[in-house]
Amino acid sequence: SMYISWRALAEQFDPRGSPPETYLLCELWWGNSERFWIHWVRNDNRRNRHAEVCFLEEIFELRSLRSCHITWYLSWSPCANCCDTIRDFRMRHRNVNIDIHVARLHFADREETRRGLRDLASLQGVNHLASISPDYSYCWETFLQQGVNFWPVDFQPAITWNNSRLNDILEVSTL
């Protein structure tokens, strides 16, 4: 299904929690179209593949050389290996731009993760990297089936804390 359950959305994207896997919600536009395609994917634990890799290698299909714009809402920021995979993907597909929004930081104390996030943030065509916390209202309206009435609680303290951590990571690259 292209829609995610309200329970999964609430559990996976609560920035105060620590769910064991990553969920990726995606919007994809081709060219200047106003219509977009939505999809979601999570880690493939059977094959030990993260959600980002599952999307890029199994879901995404390059249909033309027209420009493509992808917006990801991730429950966790990409790990160092996924940052490298995203970077390599962008280098091969210059017509594809990716906006990445995350609910929380994954192993932000590890230098290789911090380096990977800085590399992604500096890569042309990757915008809004890890602007902490997707627009929850928008995600609820877009990725839940119509008629599901669920709204998130106040995540602002956790969002502010995660955003501060991310800014600290990304500012290192500007010094």
C-alpha positions in Angstrom: 0.0 0.0 0.0 1.2 3.5 -0.6 -0.4 4.6 2.7 1.2 3.8 6.1 -0.8 2.9 9.1 -1.4 5.6 11.7 0.1 3.4 14.4 3.4 2.9 12.4 3.5 6.6 11.6 3.0 7.6 15.2 5.5 5.1 16.6 8.2 5.5 13.9 8.2 9.3 13.6 7.8 10.3 17.3 11.2 12.1 17.8 11.2 11.2 21.5 11.3 7.5 20.8 13.9 5.0 19.6 12.2 2.5 17.2 14.5 -0.3 16.0 14.2 0.4 12.3 13.9 3.2 9.8 10.8 4.1 7.9 11.0 6.2 4.7 8.0 8.1 3.4 8.6 9.4 -0.2 7.1 11.8 -2.6 8.4 11.7 -6.2 7.8 14.2 -9.0 8.9 13.9 -12.6 9.7 17.1 -14.6 7.4 20.0 -13.9 4.3 17.8 -13.1 2.1 19.0 -10.2 1.1 15.4 -9.6 3.4 13.3 -7.4 3.7 9.6 -6.5 3.9 8.5 -2.9 5.4 5.4 -1.4 6.8 4.2 1.9 9.4 1.6 2.7 11.2 0.4 5.8 14.3 -1.6 6.6 14.5 -5.0 5.0 15.8 -6.9 8.0 15.9 -10.3 6.1 18.4 -8.9 3.7 20.1 -6.5 6.1 19.2 -3.4 4.0 18.3 0.0 5.3 15.2 1.8 4.0 17.3 4.3 2.0 19.1 1.5 0.1 15.8 -0.4 -0.4 14.3 2.7 -2.0 17.2 3.6 -4.2 18.0 0.1 -5.4 14.6 -1.6 -5.4 11.8 1.0 -5.6 13.2 4.0 -7.6 13.1 3.5 -11.3 14.8 6.0 -13.6 12.1 6.5 -16.2 13.6 9.3 -18.2 16.3 11.9 -18.3 13.8 14.6 -17.2 14.4 16.1 -13.9 13.1 14.2 -10.9 12.5 15.6 -7.4 12.3 13.3 -4.4 11.3 14.3 -0.9 12.1 11.8 1.9 10.7 11.9 5.4 12.9 9.5 7.4 12.2 8.3 10.9 16.0 8.2 11.5 18.8 10.2 9.7 20.9 8.1 7.3 23.8 6.1 8.8 27.3 6.7 7.4 26.9 3.9 4.8 23.6 5.2 3.6 25.0 8.7 3.3 27.6 7.3 1.0 25.0 5.4 -1.0 22.9 8.5 -1.4 25.9 10.5 -2.4 26.9 7.9 -5.0 23.3 7.8 -6.3 23.3 11.5 -6.7 26.6 11.5 -8.6 25.2 8.9 -11.1 21.8 10.6 -11.4 22.4 14.4 -11.6 18.9 15.0 -12.8 17.5 13.7 -9.5 17.3 16.0 -6.5 16.5 14.7 -3.0 15.1 16.7 -0.1 15.7 14.8 3.1 13.8 15.4 6.4 14.3 13.4 9.5 12.6 12.8 12.8 15.7 12.0 14.8 19.4 11.5 14.4 20.9 8.0 14.1 24.2 7.5 16.0 25.0 11.2 15.9 27.9 10.6 18.3 29.8 8.5 15.7 32.3 10.5 13.7 31.6 8.5 10.5 27.9 9.4 10.7 28.6 13.0 11.4 31.0 13.1 8.4 28.4 11.4 6.2 25.7 14.0 7.2 28.1 16.8 6.5 29.0 15.4 3.1 25.3 15.0 2.2 24.5 18.5 3.4 27.2 20.0 1.1 26.2 17.9 -1.9 24.4 20.0 -4.6 21.0 18.6 -5.3 20.5 17.3 -1.7 18.5 20.0 0.0 17.2 20.5 3.5 19.3 17.6 4.7 18.0 16.6 8.1 15.8 19.6 8.7 14.8 18.0 11.9 11.3 16.8 12.0 9.2 16.7 8.9 6.0 18.7 8.9 4.0 16.3 10.8 0.6 17.7 9.8 1.6 17.4 6.2 2.9 13.8 6.6 -0.3 12.8 8.4 -2.4 14.3 5.7 -0.4 12.8 2.8 0.7 9.4 4.0 -2.4 8.3 5.9 -5.5 7.1 4.2 -8.2 9.7 4.1 -10.6 9.4 7.0 -8.0 8.5 9.6 -8.2 11.1 12.3 -4.9 11.1 14.1 -2.7 14.1 15.0 0.7 14.0 16.8 1.2 15.2 20.3 3.5 18.2 21.0 6.9 17.1 19.7 8.5 20.5 19.9 10.9 19.9 22.8 12.4 16.8 21.1 12.4 18.6 17.7 14.3 21.5 19.2 16.9 19.3 20.9 17.4 17.2 17.7 17.7 20.3 15.6 20.3 21.8 17.8 22.4 18.5 17.6 22.1 18.5 13.9 23.1 22.2 13.6 26.2 21.4 15.7 27.1 18.6 13.3 26.6 20.6 10.2 28.3 23.8 11.5 31.6 21.9 11.9 31.9 21.8 8.1 31.5 25.6 7.8 34.4 26.4 10.2 
